[in-house]
Amino acid sequence: MRLLLTSAGIKNTSIANALVQMLGKPIAEASALVIPTAAYPAGGPGAAWRIVSGRAMTPLCEIGWKSLGLLELTALPSIDAAQWIPLVRETDALLVGGGDPLYLAHWLQQSGVADVLPSLQETVWVGVSAGSLVAAHDLDQVVSDWRSPNGSVAGLGLVDFGIFPHLDHPNMPEFGFVEAECWAHALDGPGYAIDDQTAITVIDGEVAVVSEGHWKRFD
């Protein structure tokens, strides 16, 4: 799986170009499934709808996909896996919206989607905020108001670094640079603090930063 881990979606030309390169085709020729599940704990159905409808200020669904479907994780355990696994395997991109990273990690596991991910060699995972954070091994340092029933803070383990999103966002004082330094100090490994004009790409294990803004790597 190829990863495009963003703070706020496809916000600029550099990130859009990186996505096209990872897809290996224009966006207008690619299929996608959107996962809005992370939005529910804080924002409810309205927040999920804004992601799907392209009104969330984090460009994801509205960038001109050839086809777009909805993959709601909370519904999957109640339906036959044969109804959704083939579709996931055939799609070009999974668009994973923002919200609560612990809630998202929980439902990725409970739905069975996490078990399918290792088989998606050519799929591009496009994460926004929580949809990017969840790629890490450990979510103990993330900002979350939701708690797993079993107390788990495990992420997907797709990358060996942490992400601090929305760096220096004027409306999010909890994501300032001082807060990023405190977050990084508590990590067991490396981490990236990225602003909303920045993304991290992971292709065949190679990590690169794409940015028209500012970011910092902490070791």
C-alpha positions as CSV (number, residue, x, y, z in Angstrom):
1,M,0.0,0.0,0.0
2,R,1.1,3.5,-0.8
3,L,0.4,6.2,1.8
4,L,-0.3,9.9,1.3
5,L,-0.6,11.3,4.8
6,T,-1.9,14.8,4.9
7,S,-2.9,17.3,7.6
8,A,-5.8,18.8,5.7
9,G,-6.3,17.0,2.4
10,I,-5.3,17.8,-1.1
11,K,-4.7,21.5,-0.3
12,N,-2.2,22.5,-3.0
13,T,-0.7,21.6,-6.4
14,S,2.3,19.8,-4.9
15,I,0.2,17.4,-2.9
16,A,-2.2,16.9,-5.9
17,N,0.8,16.0,-8.1
18,A,2.1,13.6,-5.5
19,L,-1.3,11.8,-5.5
20,V,-1.3,11.5,-9.3
21,Q,2.2,10.1,-9.2
22,M,1.2,7.5,-6.6
23,L,-2.0,6.5,-8.5
24,G,-0.1,6.1,-11.7
25,K,-3.0,7.8,-13.6
26,P,-5.0,11.1,-13.5
27,I,-7.5,11.5,-10.7
28,A,-10.2,11.6,-13.3
29,E,-9.4,8.0,-14.3
30,A,-9.2,6.7,-10.7
31,S,-11.8,5.2,-8.4
32,A,-12.0,5.9,-4.7
33,L,-13.9,4.9,-1.5
34,V,-14.3,7.5,1.3
35,I,-14.2,6.5,4.9
36,P,-15.8,9.2,7.1
37,T,-16.1,7.2,10.3
38,A,-13.6,9.2,12.3
39,A,-15.8,12.3,12.2
40,Y,-18.7,10.9,14.3
41,P,-17.4,11.2,17.9
42,A,-16.9,15.0,17.8
43,G,-18.9,16.2,14.8
44,G,-21.7,13.6,14.4
45,P,-23.5,12.9,11.2
46,G,-23.1,16.4,10.0
47,A,-19.3,16.2,10.0
48,A,-19.3,12.9,8.2
49,W,-21.7,14.4,5.6
50,R,-19.4,17.4,5.0
51,I,-16.5,15.1,4.3
52,V,-18.5,13.1,1.8
53,S,-20.1,16.1,0.2
54,G,-16.8,18.0,-0.2
55,R,-17.7,20.7,2.3
56,A,-15.3,19.9,5.1
57,M,-12.5,22.4,4.0
58,T,-10.2,19.4,3.6
59,P,-10.2,18.6,-0.1
60,L,-10.7,14.9,-0.6
61,C,-13.9,13.8,-2.3
62,E,-14.3,16.9,-4.4
63,I,-11.2,16.7,-6.5
64,G,-12.6,14.9,-9.6
65,W,-12.5,11.2,-9.1
66,K,-13.9,9.0,-11.8
67,S,-16.0,7.1,-9.3
68,L,-16.6,7.6,-5.6
69,G,-18.2,5.2,-3.1
70,L,-18.8,5.3,0.7
71,L,-17.2,2.8,3.0
72,E,-18.7,3.2,6.4
73,L,-16.8,1.1,8.9
74,T,-19.5,0.8,11.5
75,A,-21.8,-0.9,9.0
76,L,-19.4,-3.5,7.8
77,P,-19.6,-6.0,10.7
78,S,-23.3,-6.5,10.0
79,I,-23.0,-7.4,6.3
80,D,-21.4,-10.2,4.4
81,A,-17.7,-9.5,3.8
82,A,-18.2,-10.7,0.2
83,Q,-20.3,-7.5,-0.4
84,W,-17.4,-5.1,0.4
85,I,-14.0,-6.8,0.3
86,P,-13.8,-7.2,-3.5
87,L,-14.8,-3.6,-3.9
88,V,-12.0,-2.5,-1.5
89,R,-9.5,-4.6,-3.3
90,E,-10.5,-3.2,-6.7
91,T,-10.5,0.5,-5.8
92,D,-7.5,2.8,-6.6
93,A,-7.7,4.9,-3.4
94,L,-9.1,4.9,0.1
95,L,-9.9,8.4,1.3
96,V,-9.8,8.4,5.1
97,G,-11.3,11.5,6.6
98,G,-10.4,13.3,9.8
99,G,-11.9,13.3,13.3
100,D,-11.0,11.0,16.2
101,P,-8.0,8.7,15.6
102,L,-8.7,6.2,18.4
103,Y,-12.3,5.8,17.2
104,L,-11.1,5.3,13.6
105,A,-8.5,2.8,14.7
106,H,-11.1,0.8,16.7
107,W,-13.5,0.6,13.8
108,L,-10.8,-0.3,11.2
109,Q,-10.0,-3.3,13.4
110,Q,-13.7,-4.2,14.3
111,S,-14.8,-3.9,10.6
112,G,-12.1,-6.2,9.3
113,V,-10.7,-3.5,7.0
114,A,-7.4,-3.6,8.9
115,D,-7.1,-7.3,8.0
116,V,-7.5,-6.5,4.3
117,L,-4.9,-3.7,4.1
118,P,-1.8,-6.0,3.7
119,S,-3.2,-7.4,0.5
120,L,-3.7,-3.9,-1.1
121,Q,-0.3,-3.5,-2.8
122,E,-1.3,-0.9,-5.4
123,T,-4.0,1.0,-3.4
124,V,-3.3,4.6,-2.2
125,W,-4.3,5.4,1.3
126,V,-5.1,9.2,1.4
127,G,-5.4,10.3,5.0
128,V,-6.6,13.5,6.5
129,S,-5.5,14.4,10.1
130,A,-6.9,11.3,12.0
131,G,-6.8,9.4,8.8
132,S,-3.1,10.0,8.7
133,L,-2.3,9.6,12.4
134,V,-3.9,6.2,12.5
135,A,-1.1,4.8,10.3
136,A,1.3,4.9,13.3
137,H,1.9,2.0,15.6
138,D,0.9,3.8,18.8
139,L,-1.7,6.5,19.3
140,D,-1.0,7.1,22.9
141,Q,0.1,10.7,22.2
142,V,-2.8,11.8,20.0
143,V,-5.6,14.2,20.9
144,S,-8.7,12.2,21.5
145,D,-11.9,12.4,23.6
146,W,-12.9,8.8,22.8
147,R,-11.7,5.8,24.6
148,S,-11.7,2.2,23.3
149,P,-13.8,-0.3,25.3
150,N,-10.6,-2.4,25.8
151,G,-8.3,0.6,26.4
152,S,-6.4,0.1,23.2
153,V,-4.3,2.9,21.8
154,A,-2.9,0.8,19.0
155,G,-2.8,2.2,15.4
156,L,-2.4,0.3,12.2
157,G,1.4,0.1,12.3
158,L,1.8,1.0,8.7
159,V,4.6,3.5,9.4
160,D,7.3,3.7,12.1
161,F,6.8,7.4,12.9
162,G,4.2,9.7,14.5
163,I,2.4,12.6,12.9
164,F,1.4,15.9,14.6
165,P,-1.1,17.7,12.2
166,H,-2.3,21.2,11.8
167,L,1.0,22.7,12.9
168,D,0.6,26.4,13.9
169,H,-3.0,26.5,12.7
170,P,-4.4,29.9,13.8
171,N,-7.7,28.4,15.0
172,M,-6.1,25.4,16.8
173,P,-3.9,26.6,19.6
174,E,-3.4,23.0,20.8
175,F,-1.4,22.4,17.7
176,G,1.3,25.1,18.2
177,F,5.0,24.5,17.8
178,V,5.6,24.3,21.6
179,E,2.9,21.6,21.8
180,A,4.6,19.8,18.9
181,E,7.9,19.7,20.8
182,C,6.2,18.3,23.9
183,W,4.5,15.7,21.8
184,A,7.7,14.7,20.1
185,H,9.5,14.4,23.5
186,A,7.1,11.7,24.6
187,L,7.5,9.6,21.4
188,D,9.5,6.4,21.3
189,G,10.6,7.0,17.8
190,P,10.7,9.8,15.1
191,G,7.8,12.1,14.4
192,Y,6.8,14.7,11.9
193,A,5.0,18.0,12.7
194,I,3.2,19.1,9.6
195,D,1.0,22.1,8.7
196,D,-2.1,22.0,6.5
197,Q,0.0,22.6,3.3
198,T,2.2,19.6,3.9
199,A,1.9,15.8,3.3
200,I,4.1,12.8,3.9
201,T,4.4,10.1,1.2
202,V,5.4,6.5,1.9
203,I,6.1,4.4,-1.2
204,D,7.8,1.0,-0.8
205,G,9.0,2.0,2.6
206,E,10.6,5.3,1.4
207,V,9.4,8.3,3.3
208,A,9.3,11.8,1.7
209,V,7.8,15.2,2.6
210,V,5.7,17.2,0.1
211,S,5.1,20.7,1.2
212,E,4.2,24.3,0.2
213,G,4.1,25.2,3.9
214,H,6.3,24.3,6.9
215,W,7.1,21.2,8.9
216,K,9.7,19.7,11.2
217,R,11.0,16.2,11.8
218,F,11.8,15.2,15.3
219,D,14.3,12.3,16.0
